[in-house]
């Protein structure tokens, strides 16, 4: 920014400019957006805009800085909450729901999506930040399962990070109803992927039992066989037996 707003009126004007810029970037895209369009959207003179921002890139990077601050705060709270969650599905549910609520605001949403379109615009979000997030989750996975090797925990964290971001971008580009469907699929995918490596107690395994054929968690108990619980998958119709921490498939 050319200068930081000190008076309340100036602060409110900057806030309107940033909100208007986010809406314009959503409506027409960053490339087509201009400072004149943004100023008109903010109902302010373009000269007033230039008092704070030299160009639209400066406006966008101000949005990025705010997004970085908010994401860092959200991540810190999630890491604290991880110690209190009773199961892996509860934690995944919390993560996905927290960011779903956060990205309902067009301001952070447009910044997040733009990173995957034109990362060269960004000053704060880079591979160093991504690596920091991966290390954070790798450490969390090792706390949940102390027997997990360091390299394996990093691989799990990197896979989760890349998969989640790709799917989240897709979800944010959908309408509200479709977003909710995508969020549910993200939760199911992450739980199914992490469970064999993170969940270590029989009680937790029962909570996240999944079908070995289609990886659905929509199961019903279907009697016993060979002294073991048998399950029926409501999605693919296959049956399988519970066996320790793994499932043994039954042929229909």
N, C-alpha and C positions, 0 to 999 in steps of 0.2 A: 504494500500500500504506500501511496505517496505520503500520507500522514494518518496518524491514528485519531479517530474522533474522540474528543474529550467531553464535549457538551452532550446532554441527553438528546437534544434535537439532531445533532450530527450522528450520534449512535443509531438513532431510529432511522435516519436516512440511509446509512450504510446497511442496516438490516434489511430495509426494503429493496435496496439494490441487489443484495445477495439473494434474497428470496426470488426477486424478479428474474435474475440471471439463471437461477436453477430452473424456473418454469420455462424460460425461453430456450435453454439448452435441451429440455425435454421435448418442447414443441417443434423446434426446427433443427436441432442438432448444434453442436459446438461450431462447426465450420460455417454454417449459414448465419449464426448469431452475430450481431454487431452491437457496439456500445449504444448506438442510437435506438435500436430495438429494445435493449435492456432498459435504457433510461425511460423510454415511453411506457414500458411495462411497469416500471417503478413509480411512474407519475412524477418524475423529476426532470430537471433540465440536464442535458448531456454535459453541460459545463460543471454542474454540481457533481456529477459522476466522476469527471476528470479531476476534481479536487482530491479524491481519494484513490482512484485507480487510473493508471496511465493507459491501460488497454484491457481487452476482455480476458487475456491470459492472466493478468494480475487478479482479476475478479475470480477466475476459475481457481487460481492457486490459493486465494483466500478461502474459498469453499473447501479446498483440499485440506488446508491447515485446520479448519474447524472439524472436518471429518476425522482427521488423524487424532485430534484431541478426544473426540467422542468415542471413537473405536478403542483407543487405549484405555479409557475409563471403563467401557463395557467389558473389555477383555479382563481387566483386573477384577471386576466383580464376578465374572464367570469363573475365574480361577479360584476365588475364595469360595464360591458356591459349590465347586466340585468336591470339596472336602465334606460337604454336608449331604450330598445326594446319596440316597440309599441304593441306587442301581444305575447302571450305564444308560438304559433307556430314559430315565428321568433327567440325566445330565444332557443327553442329546436333545431331548424335548425342550429343555430350558434354553440351550444354545440357539436352536432353530427358531423358537418362538421369540426370543429376545431380539434377534436380528430381523425377524419378520416385522416386528413392531417398529424397530428403528428405521427400516427402509420403507415404511409406509410414507415417510416424509420424502417429498421429491428432491429436497436439497442433498441429502447424503446419497440418495438412490442414483441421481445423475452422475455424481462424482464417481461412485463405485463402478457403474457400467462403463463410464468413459475410460477407466483404467485399462479395460480389456480392448478398447478401440484405439486409443492413442496414448500409450504409457509415457511417451516422450514429453507430454505436457506436465508430468508430475515432478515435484521436487522432493516430497517426503516419502511417498509410498514407492518402494523399490525392492530389489531382491534382498537387501539387508533386513528390511522390515518383515518380509515373508519368512526369511530364515529365522528371525527372532520368534515369530509365531510358531513355527514348526518345532523349534527347540522347547518352547513353553509346553506344547501339547505332548511332545515326546517325554518330557520330565513328568508330566501328569500321568501318562500311561505307565511309567515305571513305578510311580508311587502306588498306583492301583494294583500293579502286578510286579513285585520286586524281582521276580525271576526273569522278567523280560530283558533281553539283551539290549544294549545301548543302540547298536546299529539297527536292530529290528524295530525298536521304538521310534527311531527317526524315520524309518521307511513307512511305518504305519501313519505317523503324523504327517509326512509329506503327501502320502496318498489321500488321506482325509482332507488335507488342506486344498489340494488341487481339485479333487472331485467335488468337494463342497462348493468351492468358488465357481466352478463351471456350471454346476446345477443351479446355484443361486442366481447367477446371471440370467440363465434361461427362465427361471421362475419370475424374476423381476420384470421381464419383458412381456409377461402374460397379463391378462386381466385378473381382477381380484379373485374370482372363483377358481381360475386355473392356477393361480399362485398357491392357494391352499392345498390343491391336489398335489402340486410339485413339492410343497413343504413336507407333506405326509410321506411322499416317496423318498425324499432326502433322509428323513428320520429313519425309515425302515432300512435303507441302504447302509447308513453309517452304523446302526446297531448290529445288523447282520455281519458286516465286515469286521467290526472290532470285537464282537463277543468272544470268538475263539481265543483271542489273545489277551483280553482284558479281564473277562469274568472268570473268577477262580473258585467261587463257592457254589455248591449245589442249589442253594436257594436262589441265587442270581440267575443261574442257568435256566431254571424253571421259568423265570419271568421273561426270558428272551429266547425260548425255544423256537427254532425256525425250521422250515421244511428243507430237507437236503436237495430237493429237486428244483423248486422255484424260489426258495429263500423267503417265502411268505411267512409272516408271524400269525396269520389267521388260522389257528389250529383248534381242533377239538379232541378231547380224549376219546379213544375208541377201543376200550377194553384192554385186556392184557394178553400177552403171548410170550411163552417161555419165561414167565414170571416177571416180565418187564412191561412198562406202560406203553401202549400203542397209541399213536396219534393219527388223525386224519386231517389232511390239508384241505381247507375250504376253497382254495383257489385252483389247485391243479388236480385235486381228488386223489392224490397218492397217499399211501399209508407208510409209516415208518415207526421204528422202535427207538425208545430212549436207551442209550447205552453209555454210561458214565457221562462225559462231557461231549460226546459225539452222538450222532444219530445213525442207526443201522437201517438201511432201506428195506422195505418189504415189497415184494412183487405182488401186484394185484392178481 
